Amino acid sequence: MYTMVLLIYLQSGLFVNLAGATVSGEFTTLALCQKEAVRKRGPLPIPRGYAGAWQDTMCVSINRDVHVGNERATAFEQLLHDAIEPERCRPASACRPAAAPPRPPRRP
């Protein structure tokens, strides 16, 4: 079993900082995890006061009996929601919307 770690980076001037990291999803094989990871990598909308924002991913092995919760939204997601510069993320630009965090599974 594998899960994907989403790494969000922000650039301010020449400095790049890791702004957040979350786990996302459960995959039965490394190939399935890597296929989804490639889709999620790339530039993100740039919050006010920053020069760049992007998301990287990596797949890590987890034990079969471990279940990954996707319940916590990151502070970066709130930052994006509150402070996006619309002109920096037009359809013709390289950036894309941040993926919405998956909803937690329903409990019976």
C-alpha positions in Angstrom: 0.0 0.0 0.0 1.1 3.6 -0.7 0.0 7.1 0.0 0.9 10.4 -1.6 2.5 13.3 0.2 1.6 16.7 -1.2 4.3 19.3 -0.7 3.4 23.0 -1.2 6.2 25.5 -1.7 6.0 29.3 -1.7 8.7 31.6 -3.1 9.4 35.0 -1.7 12.2 36.8 -3.6 15.0 34.2 -4.0 13.9 32.1 -1.0 11.7 29.0 -1.2 10.0 27.6 1.8 7.9 24.5 2.4 4.5 25.9 3.3 2.7 22.7 4.0 2.6 19.0 3.5 -0.4 16.6 3.7 -1.1 13.0 2.9 -3.7 12.1 0.3 -5.2 8.8 -0.7 -4.5 5.1 -0.5 -3.1 3.2 -3.5 -2.6 -0.5 -3.9 0.5 -0.2 -6.1 3.4 2.3 -6.5 2.5 2.7 -10.2 -1.0 3.9 -9.4 0.3 6.3 -6.8 2.9 7.7 -9.1 0.3 8.1 -11.9 -1.9 10.3 -9.7 1.2 12.1 -8.3 2.2 13.3 -11.7 -1.2 14.7 -12.3 -1.1 16.8 -9.1 2.4 18.3 -9.6 2.8 21.8 -10.9 2.3 25.5 -10.4 -0.5 26.8 -8.1 -2.2 30.2 -7.9 0.2 32.7 -6.4 -0.9 34.3 -3.1 -0.4 38.1 -2.6 3.1 38.9 -1.4 4.7 35.9 -3.0 6.7 35.4 -6.2 5.6 31.8 -6.9 3.7 28.8 -5.6 3.8 25.2 -6.7 3.0 21.7 -5.5 5.2 18.6 -5.6 4.4 15.1 -4.7 6.0 11.9 -3.5 4.7 8.4 -2.9 5.5 6.6 0.3 4.9 3.0 1.5 2.4 2.4 4.2 1.3 -0.7 6.1 -1.8 -2.5 4.8 -3.8 -1.9 7.9 -3.1 1.9 7.9 -5.8 4.2 6.6 -5.0 7.7 5.5 -7.4 10.5 6.6 -7.8 13.5 4.3 -9.9 15.5 6.8 -7.6 18.4 7.6 -7.3 21.4 5.3 -3.9 23.1 5.3 -3.4 26.7 6.3 -2.1 27.2 2.7 -5.5 26.2 1.2 -7.1 29.0 3.4 -4.4 31.4 2.3 -5.1 30.6 -1.4 -8.8 31.1 -0.8 -8.4 34.5 0.9 -5.5 36.0 -1.0 -5.3 35.0 -4.6 -4.4 37.6 -7.2 -6.8 36.8 -10.0 -4.7 38.3 -12.7 -1.8 36.0 -11.9 -3.9 32.9 -12.7 -5.8 33.3 -15.9 -6.7 30.3 -18.2 -3.7 31.1 -20.5 -1.2 31.0 -17.6 0.7 28.0 -16.3 -1.0 27.9 -12.9 -3.9 25.8 -12.0 -6.3 25.7 -9.0 -5.2 23.8 -5.9 -6.9 20.5 -5.7 -9.8 20.5 -3.2 -9.1 18.2 -0.3 -11.0 15.0 -0.5 -14.0 14.6 1.8 -13.6 12.2 4.6 -15.4 8.8 4.1 -18.9 8.6 5.4 -19.3 6.6 8.6 -22.3 4.1 8.6 
